Amino acid sequence: MAAGTPAFTPDETMTVAAARLLWNGCVCFVGIGLPSAAANLARHTHAPDIVLIYESGTVGARPDVLPLSIGDGELAETATAVVPLPEVFAYWLQGGRIDVGFLGAAQIDRFGNLNSTVIGRYERPKTRLPGGGGAPEIATHARQVFVVLKQSPRAFVPALDFCSSAGFLAGHGARARSGVPGAGPQVVITDLGVLKPAAGTDELQLVARYEHISVEQAVKATGWPLSVAEHVDVVAPPSGDELRILRDLHERTRVAHSTPVRLRLRSETP
């Protein structure tokens, strides 16, 4: 490894930074991928009593390996309860019982609005994306939203091609005036640092960077003139324990998902 090269990947840095923001007892609406890794890393470290809810209806899931999808059997097998999808949204989300909703997207603008629908014009898109799914409801009703997204001018854009999920709308209090119950995107975790909305304007600003990343790199990777906080913190690098637990989790996941289902079932049969 070359001198000065960090001993961890950008994905590991993002995952650890996101996991640290969760707290013990937090009720977290979590999706697949990096948000799931972050939530489960928190569960295996400082937040053993975190309540993980997946969109499929699993409440209190405690998977030993990371799920491939929200329908992964590992989630149902380890959940406290499995409830119908309408109950997840009506009782848990719209009922104001979700502390944190984790979201990703293809695009984000300076006010935290998200696009996961199309790239290009909606009528004739260059790329059609998976769509909003449950993200619009999560963005509206979760007490707060954490966004996890790699930072580049292609993703951090001056104007969205399509608004799938509302952040702070046009900023300057527009979200609060709209009457939506949730506080909106309170943190954006990227592979370069951490952004938070500025008081008064609601515009995202850089508040923290990773130790091997400069402020200039974060500004250059943003499609609008990125606001920078007066004081930019430096995020502590992943600890040895955090990396070990996260890598063990990914390795267990790799082994579990690479083993043919037939052989797994045979080995589990008494």
N, C-alpha and C positions, 0 to 999 in steps of 0.2 A: 504494500500500500504506500502511495507516495506521501511524502511529508506534507502535513497540513490537510490531508484528506480525512474527513470525519469517518469514524468506524461504524457508521450507521447510515441507512438510506434515507432519502427524503420522505418516503412513505412511513418509515419507522419514526422519524421526527414528528411528522404530522399526527400519527396515531398516538404517540405518547403525549404530545401537547394537548390533543383533544381529550384524552383519558383523564388528564390532571384536572380538567375543568369540571368533571363530574364529582358528585359528593355522595357519601353514604346515605342510603335511603331515597336518593333521587329516583323519580319515576321518569323513565326515558323511553321515548318512542324512537326506535332505532331501525335503520335500514340495513341492507346487505352491503358488504364491502368494508371499506375503511371505518365507517361509523360503528359497525358491528364489532370490528376488532378493537376499536377504542373503548367501547362500552364494556366489552368482556375483559379487556386489560384492566380497566378500573375495578371490575368485580373481583379480579384475582389479586389486586393490590390493596388500594386504600379504601375501596367502597364495596365491601362484601355483601352489603344488604341493598345494593342498587336493584331497582325493579325494572327489568327489561320487558318491553312490550313490542312485539313484532306485528306488522299489519295483518298477518294471517289470523290473528286472534289469540296468540300465545301470550299469556300474562305471567310474569315472573320466571321466564325461561332462564335456565342455567346450563347452557350447552358446554360440553367438554371440548368440542371442536366447533369451528366457525361454520355456520350454515351456508349452503350453496344458494339457497333461495329462502323466501319467507315461508315456503311450504315444506322445508326440510323437516323430516321426522324427528331429528335431534331436538328441535325446539319444543314440539308437542310432548315428547317423552320426558323432558326435564321441567316443563312449565308447572306452575302452581295451578293454573286453570287454562282451559282453552274455550274461548267464547266466540259467538258468531261475529262476523266482520262488522255488521251494523252496531253491535254493542261496543266494539273497540272505538268506533268513531262517535257514537251518540253518548255513551256513558263516560268513557275515559277521556276522549279528546275534546268533544264539544262540551262536556261537563266540567272542563277546566282542571282535570286531574293529571295532566301531563306537565311535568316540570320542564323537560327539555325535549325538543324535537330535532333530530339530526337530519340535515338535508344536504344533498349535493345537486349539481346542475351542470349544464353545458356552458351557460353564460350567467354572469352577475353584473349589475351596474353599480354605480357609486352609492345608490341608496338601498342596496341589498335586495333588489327585485331579481327574480330568478327566471331563467328560460330553460326548460327541458322538453320543448315541443318541436321546434324546427330551427334550422339554420337557413337564412334567406327569407324571402317573402312567403307568408303562410300559404298563399294560393299556388305558388310554384316554388317550393323549397329546394334548396341545394341538398339538404340532408333532413330526413324526417327522424326525429328522436323518439324515445319511448313514450314521452308524454308526461303530464303532471302526476297521474296516479293519485295517491293520497296527499301529495305534497302541498297543493293549495290549501287543503283543510288544516294540515299540520302548521303551515305558515300562518294561518289565521288564528288558530285556537290554542296552540301550545303556549305555555306561559312565557317561554323564550325559545328561540331557535338558534342552533349552532350550525353553521355552514362549513363544510369541508370541501375544499376545491384547490387544485393546483393553479398557481398564479402565472398567467401569461396574457399578453394583449388579446389573444383569441378568446380567452374566457372572461377576462375582466374588461368589459367593453363600455364605450361611452353611451351606447343605446342598445337595448335588447332587440333581437329580431322578433321576439314574441315574449310577452310576459305570462309565464305559467303560474308563478307564485308571487304574491305581493310581499315586498319587504316594507320599506318606508315610503312607497309610492313616489311622489315628487319631492319628498323630504320636507324639512321645515314644519314638522308637525302634522303633515297630511295624513299619516296613518292614524294618529291619535284622533284627529277630527273625523275620520271615517267611522269610528265606533267599533272597530274590530277588537275582540277581547285580549288577544295575545300581545306581548311586548315587541314581537318581531325579532329579526336577526340581531342578537346581542354580541355575537362573536363570529368572525370568519377566520378559520384556521387554514393556512396555506402551507406550501412547501418552502416559503421564504420567511414567513412571520405570522403575526396575528393582527387583524384589523377589528376595530370596534366603531360603532356610530358615534359621531361627535355630538355633544349636547347642543341643542338649538337647531342645528342644520340637519341632523340625522345622516350626514354623509360619512361614509366609511373612511377611517384614517388609520394609518399604520401606528400601532401602539407598542409593538414588540417585534423583534427580529431574532433569528437564530444566530448563534455566535459566529458561524462561518459565513453569514450573509450580511451584506452591507445595505444601508438604507437606499443607496443608489440602485442596487440590483432590484429591490422591491418596487421602486418608482418606475424603473425601466420596464418592468414586467406588467405594468398596468396600462390599460388603454385610455385612461383619462389622467389628468394631472393629479396624482395621488396626494392627498393631504397627509402630512406627517405630524404626529403629536410633538409637543414641545420637548417632552422627554420620551425617548424610545427605549423600553426595557430590552434586556437580552434574556431570552428564554434559556433556562438551564438545559444542557444537553441530556438526552436519555441516560438514566443511570444504568449501571451494570445489571441490577435486579430487574428493572423495567424491560431492558432488552432481552434478558434471559427468559423471562416469563412470556413476553410477546413472541419471541422466536420459537419457544417450545409450543405455544399455542398454534402457530402457523405450521410447525412440523407435524404435530398431531393431526391437524386438519389435512395436510398433504397426504399423510399415510392413510388416514381414514377414507379419503375420497379417491385414492388411487387403488384401493383394495376392491376387487370385484364384490358386488353386493352378495352374490351367492356364497362366496367364501366367508364373508363377515357373518352372515346368518348361520352358516354351519358351525363357525367357531363359537357363536353365542348360544347354540343349542345345548341344553344340559345333557 
